[in-house]
Every structure is written in structure tokens, then in C-alpha cells.
Amino acid sequence: MTDAEKAAYYNYIPDTVSFDGTQWGSPVAFSTKALYWNKDLFTEAGLDPEKPPMTWAEEIADAKAIAEKTDAAGFGVVAKTFDNTMHQFLHWVYTNGGSVIDADGNITLDSKNNLEALTALKEITAYAEEGPTAYEQNEVRAIFLDGKLGMIHAASGTRNLLADVPFNWGVALLPLGPEAKGPGTLLITDSMAVFKGTGYEDKAVDLAKFLTNPENQAAYEEEQGLTPLRPGPAVDAMVAADATWKPFLDSIEYGGPEPLLTDYVGLQNTMIEMVQSVVTGAAEPQDALTKAANALEEYK
């Protein structure tokens, strides 16, 4: 991309496909996360249905009220052996100013920020669906769509699935931890890559740029319900027409990406084991965090 092309995107999006000054792909899909809450369950639990939690403490308290005063679980914890278990934990990391690896390649997982994140996840698990290690994010979302879950963290595409549910719902920023500097989220891009040696690299790059130009990209995002890659008048109009889009955009500035390590499977499995050990009570948050941080040294 030229500097002008990069500048047209939201902050950090070109960085999700770049390493050591080299761009490895052209972003074609973008995902950020927000909090969805069931307003009817809030009312049934004696909570204000128009007041979603803004902090972790409020989120845990609201989940407790729903679990104790209704027939539903308070919050959807994702802990199955699947990559979105890591992704869901990163929601907590990035809403408390944490990180997994820094720009110099140092593992930063074992930090105060992340200990608070893992401890909060442990606390809210007491009010989650039974047996969270059996559920990945789509399965947790299905419980929410069935009206049996008070809150979940999910991407913008969930909005499309809520059109015909028989309950009132809302979307808000992910609640913040005590060390948060601003609204956070997990930033994930899907991208198109061009392989060398085909003899048609220039044409492939041209095709990728055509498919992802502002006009074609906007049409694809609207069709798929994706978070927009670029700001602009069309996005402003979209938010004005449907305010549930706003949380997915307002959190980009303080969001963070998937950690970039040399062994993605090793990273994923380490993070999953850490989360599962805590939500099942097999390990305390500090012990699990330290063990995972030491394991990640092998994959950086």
C-alpha cells in the first residue's frame, strides 16, 4: 500500500498485516467485539435494562444478579479447546491495558493487568453457563439467542442474528478493567495474500486492491455485517441509522491484535490451557499466568 492508502484505514489495521516493515496481505474483513446484553433478563433480575455494565465489577455484579434471580446464566464464558477461547480472553486483556508480547518481542503476559483479567474471568465463571469448557463462541452465542444468557462478548455479525429474537437486547462497549486507558477490543483482520513465483504477482496485487477498494469493500462489509475497515461518510451514515454499530468503532483506538509469535498453535494451546485451568478451578490465576508466560518463551 502507499502511505495514502494506509492512511485511509482505521488506526492499526495496516499493522495487523505488517511485520518488520513488510506488508504481507491486503485486509478484506475486520472484526471488533462488543458486549451484548438481554434487556428482559436485566429487568427480571431487578437491574436497569437500559444500563449495561461499564466496568468489570459491574459486569460481574450484573451476571451474579441474573444467575441468582432468573432461570438464565449471567454471562457466557468461552473455554472450549478452540482458538476463540484465546480470543475471548484477549477481550479482558485489551480492556485492562494488557498485552501478551511487546514490540521488542518480550513476553508480557505475566503482568498485573493480565492477572486482574484472569482473576475477573474466574470470578464471572461462577455465574456462567454450566461447564464452559464445553462451549466455543458460536455455541455460547446460541444460548444467548435462545434467551438463556444475560450477556456475551461477540462480534458485529451477531447483530444480524438478533433480528427475530423474542427479547429486547442492546450493544455496548466491552466493560473496562481497573487499568484501562480507554475502551478496548480485539482487532482481527482476514486478508488476501499474494504468493511469489506465480508470474502474475502484479496482476494479483491489482485484483486484491480492486476487491478491497473503498467502494467494493463497503459493499462487502454491508452484506456480511462486518466492522468497516475505513472511516468515512458512509460509516457515519450507518451509525446514524443504527447506533448499535457505535461500540464496534469506538473501541478500535485502544484495541489490540492477535499476538504475533512464531508458533500460532503453540500460542493458542498455551492460552487455552491457561484459561481452562482457571475456569475449572484446577489452578489459581497467578500460577496459571506464570506457567503460560514461561511456556510462551518457546514460541516468540
N, C-alpha and C positions, 0 to 999 in steps of 0.2 A: 504494500500500500504506500501511496505517497503520504506526506505529512498531512495534507489537506483531507485525504480520505480517512486517515486515522482520527483526525480531529472531529469528524462528523459523528463518531460513535460516542456513546456514553463513556464516562471515565472507566478505565481499567479493562474495557473489552478487548482492545488490541493486545493488551498484556496477557490475556488468557491463552493466546495462540503464539506467544513470542517467548524466546529463551536466548539469553546471551546475545541480544541484538538481532537475532534472526527470526523472521516470521514463518511459522510452519503451517498456517492454514488461513482460510477465509471464513469468518464466523457466519453461520447460516441460521442458527437458532440460539436463543438466550433464555435462561431460566433464573428467576429470583424467587424467594419464598416469603410467605406472609402467614399470619395467624387467621384461621377461620374459626368462628365460634357459632354455636347453636343458641340463638336468642331465646327460643322457647325453653330450653333446658336451664338457661340462666334465670328466667322468670320463675320456673318451677323450684329452683334451688334458693329463691329469695334474693337473687342478685339482680343488679340493674342490667336489663338486656341491651341497653344502648351504651354500656360502659365496658368495653373489653379490657383485659389486663394490659397494663403498660410496662410492668416490671415483672421479673421472675417471681418475686414474693407474692404479687397479686395473682399471677398465673397459677402458682401452687395453691394459694388460698381458694381461688375460684374452682380449681379442679377438685379440691377437698370437699367444698360445699356441694358440688354436683354429685360426686360419688356417694356422699352421705345422705343427701336429701332427695335423690331421684333414683330411678332404676337404671341409669346410664353410668358409664365410666366418665371420669372428668377430663382425661387427656389421653391422646393416642401416642404411646411410646413405640417407636420402631426399633426392634432389636434382633431381627432375624439375621441369619448368615447370608447377607446380601449387601451390595455396595451402598445402598441408601441408608443403612444403619450408620455408616460413617458420615454420610451427607447430613443426616438428621442431627448427629452430634455436633457437626460443624456449625449448625444454626446457633447452638448455645455458645460455641467458641467465638463466633463473629458478632454476637450480641453482647459480648463482655470484653471486647478489645483484645481477644486472644489470637494465637497463631499456632501453627504446627511446625513450620520451618521458616527461617527468616531469609532475607535477600542474600545473605552471605553463606547460606547453606547450613546454618546451625539449627539443630533440632530444638524447638522452643516449646514443646508440648507440656513439659513438666513445669508449669508456671502457676502462680496464684490465680490468674484469670481462668485458666483451664480447670484448676482444682475446684473453683467455685462453680464452673459449668457442670462438671461431672457430679458434684455434690447436689446441685439443683436437679439434675436429671434423676438421681437416686431418689430424692425427696418426692418428686412428682410421680414416680413409678408406683408409689403406694396408692395412687388414685387413677391408675391407668387401666386399660383392658387387661383381663386375666391372661397371664402367660405371654408377655410382649416378645419373647424370643421366637415366637411362632409367627410373627407378623412383619411383613415388609410394608413399605409406604402405601402401596395400592390397596393392600388388604386392610390397613388401618383406615384409609380413606373410605372404603366400602362400609365400615362400621359407622363412620360419621354420616355418610349419605343415608344410612338406614335410621338415623336419628338416635343412635345409641351411644354417642360420644360427644362430650361437651366442646372440645377444642382439638384442633390438629394444626401442624405446620405443613403447608403444602404450596405447590407452585400455582401459577396463574391459570393453568389449564383446568384446575378443579372448578373454577367458576362456571365453566360450560356444563359440568355435570350436575350443578346445583339448580338448574333452571326449573326442574319439575318436582323438587323435593317438597314434602308436605310440612315443612317447618321454616321459620324465619331464620336467617343467617346473616352474618356480617364478615367483613375482612378488615384486618388492622395490621399495623406493623408488628413484627415479632417483638415480644416483650424483652426488655433490656435487663442485663445484669448490673451489679454494682460498679463495675469498672468500665462500663460502656462509654465511648466518646460520642456516640451518635447511633442512629438506627442502623442495625447490621442485617446482613443476609448472606446466603451462599450464592456466589456467582458461578454459573456453569454455562459454557458455550459448547454447542456442537458445530463442527467446522468441516469444510471441504479441503482436502489436501491434494496437491499435485505431485505425482511421483516423477523423478528424473529418469531419463533413459528411454522414454517413450517416443521421442522425436517430435512430440506435439505439445511440449510444455507451455509455449507461449499461447497457443490456442486454448489450452485447458485453463490457463490463468484468466484469459479473456472471458471464457464461459463462466468461470466462478464469479468474476466481477459483475458480469451481466445478470446472473441469477440473484446476486446479493446487492444489486444497486438499490438506491432508496425506494424507487417505485415498486420493483418486483419484490423486494424484501418486505415492504409494508403490507403488500397484498398477501404474502405467505403468512406473515405473523397474524394478520386479522383472521385468516382462515383457520389457523391452528390454535389460536388463543395464546400465543407466546408473548413474553415480555419483549417490547420493542428494543432493538439494538441501537437505534439512533433517536435522539430527541428531535422535536420539530413541531410545526403547526398541526400535523395530523395526530400526533400523540397528545398534544394539548386538547384537541377536539375530542379525542377518545376519552380522556379523563373527565372532561366537562360533561360528556354524555353518560359516563358510568364511573362514579367515584371509587368503585371497588378496585380500579386499576392503580390508584394512587400509592398504596403501600408498596407495591412491587417496584415502583420507580424511586420513591423517596429513600429507599434503603440502599441504593446502589453505591452511593458515595462512601459508605462505611463497610461495604461488603468485602468478602474475601473469596478467593478461588479454591478449587481442589488443591491440596498441597502437591507440589511437583517434586517427586522423588524418582529414583532410577527404577524402582520395582513397584509398580502400582498394586499388584496383587499382594505383595508383602505389606505395603502400607494399609491396604484395605483390610486384610486379615488381622493385622495388629490392632487396628482401631475397633474392629468388630469384637474381637476377643476382650478388649478393654471394656467396652460398653456392656457386653453380655455379663462379664464377671461382676459388674457393679449392680446392674438391674436385677440379677438373680440373688444378690447377697453373697456371692462367693468371694468377693474381695471388697475392701474399703477403697474409696475413691483415690486417696493418696497413693496407696500401694499399687493400684491398677495403673495410675497415671505414670508413676516412676518406671514400672515394668515396661509399659508401652513405649515410653520415651527412649529407654535403653535399647529396645528392640529396633526402633526406627533408625538408629545409628547405622545399622547394616544396610539400609536401603537409600541413604541420602546421596 
